[in-house]
Amino acid sequence: MALVAISKGQPADALRRLAGDGQREFGENYLQEAVPKLAALSDLPLTWHFTGQLQANKTRIVAERFDWVHTLDRERIAIRLSEQRPADLPPLNICIQISLAPEPGKGGVEPAAAADLATAVQALPRLRLRGLMCIPPHRESYAEQLALFTQLAACRDRLNEAGLHLDALSMGMSSDLEAAIRAGATMVRIGTALFGERPAKAH
Ligand SMILES: *Cc1c(COP(=O)(O)O)cnc(C)c1O
């Protein structure tokens, strides 16, 4: 299981310190903030995950500089990412974001639409479909958290039974990582529990 350090709102120095302790996987949500940080840390062998909402007019930066996108939810964005992925880089790893309980501003496709989008992504030459991701609505109890994450795992299982080959489940944040791991997460995305509270000026 991989630990992706979600470093939005953190200065490049904080990422460098964590990298010094051996952390290699980092996730960023906002491109304006991410681009200078990636440049400042380009001497380190890091893997970069894009975990924010991706607009169609910003796909090129992601295609050129990131290794993973966790939040794909539209075919149009997938097509652009594939077209813009440089030929000298390996295919861009993709997780499709699934909306388990629709919430405004969070993105994601309904589970029923996942198969069509997954099939479309799989056909694109410069993308590598890896799995599913969710940002579930906040739940206090472990049992409710587990129920939501189990839905994502079941969705992945259905797609694999239908002939896809998804090996990744990106789920679990600081407040619900235990339930996510129990339900089979292959990547947890942790910000606050690693870095402490985000500086107030950040998003
Ligand atoms: C901010 C964020 C996280 C990390 O949240 P924490 O509660 O700080 O651990 C994980 N995933 C996504 C998509 C995020 O935006």
PDBQT file of the ligand as one rigid body, heavy atoms in Angstrom, charges set to zero:
ROOT
HETATM    1  C1  LIG A 301      -6.625  17.568   0.845  1.00  0.00    +0.000 C 
HETATM    2  C2  LIG A 301      -6.876  16.225   0.248  1.00  0.00    +0.000 A 
HETATM    3  C3  LIG A 301      -6.468  15.048   0.895  1.00  0.00    +0.000 A 
HETATM    4  C4  LIG A 301      -5.802  15.025   2.257  1.00  0.00    +0.000 C 
HETATM    5  O1  LIG A 301      -6.695  15.419   3.237  1.00  0.00    +0.000 OA
HETATM    6  P1  LIG A 301      -6.235  15.393   4.803  1.00  0.00    +0.000 P 
HETATM    7  O2  LIG A 301      -7.538  15.398   5.504  1.00  0.00    +0.000 OA
HETATM    8  O3  LIG A 301      -5.429  16.609   5.032  1.00  0.00    +0.000 OA
HETATM    9  O4  LIG A 301      -5.464  14.142   5.021  1.00  0.00    +0.000 OA
HETATM   10  C5  LIG A 301      -6.675  13.852   0.244  1.00  0.00    +0.000 A 
HETATM   11  N1  LIG A 301      -7.253  13.781  -0.973  1.00  0.00    +0.000 NA
HETATM   12  C6  LIG A 301      -7.657  14.882  -1.618  1.00  0.00    +0.000 A 
HETATM   13  C7  LIG A 301      -8.281  14.741  -2.952  1.00  0.00    +0.000 C 
HETATM   14  C8  LIG A 301      -7.497  16.127  -1.031  1.00  0.00    +0.000 A 
HETATM   15  O5  LIG A 301      -7.931  17.217  -1.683  1.00  0.00    +0.000 OA
ENDROOT
TORSDOF 0
